[in-house]
């Protein structure tokens, strides 16, 4: 059996098949749109509004964000890319801490990343990095803030 139209279109007259966010991983969102008349919003956009991110950043001297892995794919919807965009709009420097840094990360500079800082301080396994992420992040943040404190 082949479907010419999804059930939502056939039964409800709602064409959701080509709406971004309703694909393979967006089944729940598609259902909410079809049956509850919901509106889909990107997660970063929603959270940014709730926490008034732009208002926080406009008054900041430095913006700091973090992610488990930062690489060229970060630009495609990861939170640090959204934070970088807001920081860039207000000409604020952005430091991003990362559990690991992947290929082509330098391409993110144009998005507003000032510096991307790995939290690991020696070679270690992924499991060791995950297990010790809190301590590694605190240590990396302290090292970074000590650099910022330098007075030439």
C-alpha positions as CSV (number, residue, x, y, z in Angstrom):
1,X,0.0,0.0,0.0
2,X,1.3,3.5,-0.8
3,X,0.1,6.7,0.7
4,X,-0.5,9.6,-1.6
5,X,-1.0,12.0,1.3
6,X,-0.3,11.7,5.0
7,X,-3.3,11.0,7.2
8,X,-3.0,14.5,8.6
9,X,-3.6,15.9,5.2
10,X,-6.3,13.4,4.1
11,X,-8.3,13.5,7.3
12,X,-7.6,17.0,8.6
13,X,-6.5,19.0,5.6
14,X,-3.2,19.9,7.3
15,X,-0.2,19.6,5.0
16,X,2.8,19.1,7.4
17,X,5.0,16.8,5.3
18,X,7.3,19.6,4.1
19,X,7.4,21.8,7.2
20,X,10.9,21.9,8.7
21,X,11.0,20.1,12.0
22,X,8.4,17.5,11.2
23,X,10.7,15.0,9.5
24,X,12.1,11.7,10.9
25,X,13.0,13.1,14.4
26,X,10.1,15.5,14.4
27,X,7.2,13.0,14.5
28,X,6.0,14.4,17.9
29,X,6.1,17.9,16.6
30,X,4.2,16.9,13.5
31,X,1.5,15.2,15.6
32,X,1.2,18.3,17.8
33,X,0.8,20.5,14.7
34,X,-1.8,18.2,13.1
35,X,-3.9,17.4,16.1
36,X,-3.3,20.3,18.6
37,X,-2.8,23.2,16.2
38,X,0.7,23.7,17.7
39,X,3.4,26.0,16.2
40,X,6.9,24.6,15.9
41,X,9.8,26.8,17.1
42,X,13.5,25.9,17.1
43,X,14.5,25.0,20.7
44,X,17.2,27.7,20.9
45,X,14.7,30.4,19.8
46,X,12.2,29.3,22.5
47,X,14.7,29.1,25.4
48,X,16.4,32.3,24.3
49,X,13.1,34.1,24.6
50,X,12.2,32.5,28.0
51,X,15.6,33.5,29.6
52,X,15.7,36.9,27.8
53,X,19.1,36.0,26.4
54,X,19.5,39.2,24.3
55,X,18.8,41.4,27.3
56,X,21.4,39.5,29.3
57,X,24.0,39.7,26.6
58,X,23.6,43.4,25.8
59,X,24.7,44.2,29.3
60,X,27.5,41.7,29.4
61,X,31.2,42.3,28.9
62,X,31.9,38.7,28.0
63,X,29.7,35.8,26.9
64,X,30.5,32.2,27.8
65,X,28.9,29.0,26.5
66,X,29.7,25.3,26.3
67,X,29.0,22.1,24.4
68,X,30.2,18.5,24.6
69,X,31.6,18.7,21.1
70,X,32.1,21.8,18.9
71,X,32.9,21.3,15.3
72,X,31.7,22.5,11.8
73,X,28.3,21.0,12.5
74,X,27.7,23.2,15.5
75,X,26.5,25.9,13.1
76,X,23.5,23.7,12.2
77,X,21.3,24.3,15.3
78,X,23.5,23.6,18.3
79,X,22.9,26.1,21.2
80,X,26.5,27.6,21.1
81,X,25.9,28.8,17.5
82,X,22.7,30.5,18.6
83,X,24.5,32.1,21.5
84,X,27.3,33.2,19.2
85,X,24.8,34.8,16.9
86,X,23.3,36.9,19.6
87,X,26.7,37.9,21.0
88,X,27.8,38.9,17.5
89,X,24.7,41.1,17.1
90,X,25.9,43.1,20.2
91,X,29.6,42.9,19.3
92,X,30.3,40.9,22.5
93,X,33.3,38.5,22.7
94,X,32.2,34.8,23.1
95,X,34.2,32.1,24.7
96,X,33.0,28.5,24.1
97,X,34.2,25.6,26.3
98,X,34.1,22.2,24.6
99,X,34.6,18.6,25.8
100,X,36.2,18.1,22.4
101,X,36.9,20.2,19.3
102,X,36.3,18.6,15.9
103,X,37.2,19.3,12.3
104,X,36.8,22.7,10.6
105,X,36.0,24.5,13.9
106,X,37.7,27.6,12.6
107,X,34.7,28.1,10.3
108,X,32.7,29.1,13.4
109,X,34.7,32.3,13.9
110,X,32.5,34.1,11.3
111,X,29.4,33.2,13.4
112,X,30.8,35.1,16.4
113,X,33.0,32.7,18.3
114,X,35.9,34.6,19.7
115,X,37.7,31.5,21.1
116,X,36.8,27.8,21.5
117,X,38.6,26.2,24.4
118,X,38.9,22.5,25.0
119,X,38.4,21.4,28.6
120,X,40.6,18.4,28.5
121,X,44.1,19.0,29.9
122,X,45.8,15.7,28.8
123,X,45.1,12.8,26.5
124,X,42.1,10.8,27.9
125,X,39.3,8.5,26.8
126,X,35.9,9.8,26.0
127,X,34.5,8.0,29.1
128,X,37.2,9.6,31.3
129,X,36.3,13.0,29.9
130,X,32.6,12.5,30.4
131,X,33.1,11.2,34.0
132,X,35.3,14.2,34.9
133,X,33.5,16.8,32.8
134,X,32.6,19.1,35.8
135,X,36.1,19.2,37.2
136,X,37.7,19.6,33.7
137,X,35.3,22.5,32.9
138,X,36.1,24.2,36.2
139,X,39.8,23.9,35.6
140,X,39.6,25.1,32.0
141,X,37.5,28.0,33.1
142,X,40.0,29.0,35.9
143,X,42.9,28.8,33.4
144,X,41.0,30.9,31.0
145,X,40.0,33.6,33.5
146,X,43.6,33.8,34.8
147,X,44.7,34.6,31.2
148,X,42.0,37.3,31.0
149,X,43.3,38.7,34.3
150,X,46.8,39.3,32.8
151,X,47.6,43.0,32.8
152,X,50.2,44.1,30.2
